[in-house]
Amino acid sequence: MDASPTRDETARNKSSTKGIKKKARGGWSFGLILLANQGLATLAFFGVGVNLVLFLTRVLGQDNATAANNVSIWTGTVYLCSLIGAFLSDSYWGRYLTCAIFQVIFVAGLTLVSLSSYILLLKPSGCGDGQKKCQPPSPVGSGIFYLAIYLVALGYGGHQPTIATFGADQFDESIPKYQNAKGAFFCYFYFALNVGSLFSNTILVYFEDTGKWTLGFWASTASAVLALVTFLLGSPRYRYLKPCGNPIPRVAQVFVAAVKKRGAALKPGDALYELRGTESAIKGSRKIFHTDEFECLDKAAIVTEKDGGARKNPWRLCTVSQVEEAKCIIRMMPIWLCTIIYSVVFTQMASLFVEQGEVMDTAIGNFHLPAASMSVFDICSVLLCTGIYRQILVPLAGRLSGNPKGLTELQRMGIGLIIGMMAMVAAGMTEIARLRGVVPGQRSSSTSVFWQIPQYVLVGASEVFMYVGQLEFFNGQAPDGIKSFGSSLCMASISLGNFVSSLLMNMVTGITTRNNMPGWIPEDLNAGHMDRFYFLIAALTAVDFMIYLGCAKWYKGVSFVESGGGSYEVEVEEEEEEVEVGEIVRDKSVVGPSEDRVVNRV
């Protein structure tokens, strides 16, 4: 008969298996599924969005200004909807369910776009090619079409930040081989986005431009359906993260509690409150180490006589992790605000770059190249620079700096700002060359449209550094309870970039058209100075870069208690001995990641 194990042997065996996750979920196999989902969903979205302005003018009969304004509002709505998806994902539904629901809305919107355009709007058949006019649309037809495209905006906008965060969730960084996987995933995520948009900006644009709108819309719908099916295939083996509850009351509680205790003095040895063991005020979230910034908020975690040493009223007493979550949001905001000017640079591709290209020589023999198709050089630049960055720059910078990531996220975003500024300078130089090639009495310049290649290539290169850096930075620095919110900040930056660009354009037009002057950007671009507007954006980007340097130097990253994250669902759970810890951290000046800090023993 075998001898029964001793208590010490049992403890050793238990310790040796502690934390092992059998049949671990996630990993690159399921990350690739989500990358395919992203590429297909982006193909479907841009199949509608890239030529929407032409549909509004040719089919719905809108003038250029009205159509451009409607597209700007719609585009801004797409990116603002990312905040809705992020909120529902972090608070209630979780990443998986949020992705699934918003993709269903996306498919429904695309289906309605296809049906409404075919049945109600494209009459007679074959109209909308720029030559054959369509019948004036009925109010019902226009209304259903607008409902459809805003369903598309809601579905795609809500899906985007959530799928990015859900993809990052597939990699457990406690496993050595996945320590740098999240950074690689975000890089390939943006790569997949551009692969999808490349097809939309070439093949689908051609069919839609020649009047085959229904074919283009149904191709987009089919791609969205395939994206949804692909996403659902990985359902049994994804790595899931449970929602952490509504962050708005949690953050509000910190400010309310700090105001209520504003008279409390912060002294060395003050008691800062934290929950015992693996419990957390932020449901299912890792605890966060204390930091010294914004000490006024620490008052929310001071235990007073009225609190009785126990957490009774969350509007009077908050945990250290809860206070640090609020601090993280405050620290990220200046960095995020500095990215908005870059988004102004990015938005010029869909507006001024196209207008500039339309008054250049677009002839290639007997073929006339659509000015909007020059965005292919931006996409190709993104694809090429992504490969160069991952395969050459990261290993080289890693050897030089000792950082396995090569460059930090903040460094990459700064480089993105510099390259974006260079793109605006290149666009200004192209405009100067275009104006020199203007032939009196003709609308178009003799300067070839291929002079625009440098500015498109530079914008594409800047995207690899800025937008991929943003995704990784905001996702990595956001606390567990607001990870999707962090990812949505990138899309919110693009949305505000559109609005700031419009505001800047209106201001410049108002100032430069005084005294009957044509202004910098008149209807006849040959009479204006669009180059000065480009140089103005470059100058603003340079100023923004200087501010960004100060913000990046000031910024201090968040530090998590890694062993406290029990929110991931795994197939096998091991019993663990409960470790008793104190509720109160006595010396707030030493709360941090050392062995003797009681807050870490979870």
Secondary structure, 3 states (H helix, E strand, C coil): CCCCCCHHHHHHHHHHHCCCCCCCCCCHHHHHHHHHHHHHHHHHHHHHHCCHHHHHHHCCCCCHHHHHHHHHHHHHHHHHHHHHHHHHHHHHHHHHHHHHHHHHHHHHHHHHHHHHHHHHHCCCCCCCCCCCCCCCCCHHHHHHHHHHHHHHHHHHHHHHHHHHHHHHHCCCCCCHHHCCHHHHHHHHHHHHHHHHHHHHHHHHHHHHHCCCHHHHHHHHHHHHHHHHHHHHHCHHHCCCECCCCCHHHHHHHHHHHHHHCCCCCCCCCCCEECCCCCCCCCCCCCCECCCCCCHHHHHHHECCHHHCCCCCCCCCCCCHHHHHHHHHHHHHHHHHHHCHHHHHHHHHHHCHHHHHHHCCECEECCEECCHHHHHHHHHHHHHHHHHHHHHHHHHHHHHHHCCCCCCCHHHHHHHHHHHHHHHHHHHHHHHHHHHHCECCCCCCECCEHHHHHHHHHHHHHHHHHHHHHHHHHHHHHCCHHHHHHHHHHHHHHHHHHHHHHHHHHHHHHHHHCHHHCCCCCCCCHHHCCHHHHHHHHHHHHHHHHHHHHHHHHHCCCCCECHHHCCCECCCCCCCCCCCCCCCEECCHHHCCCCCCCHHHCC
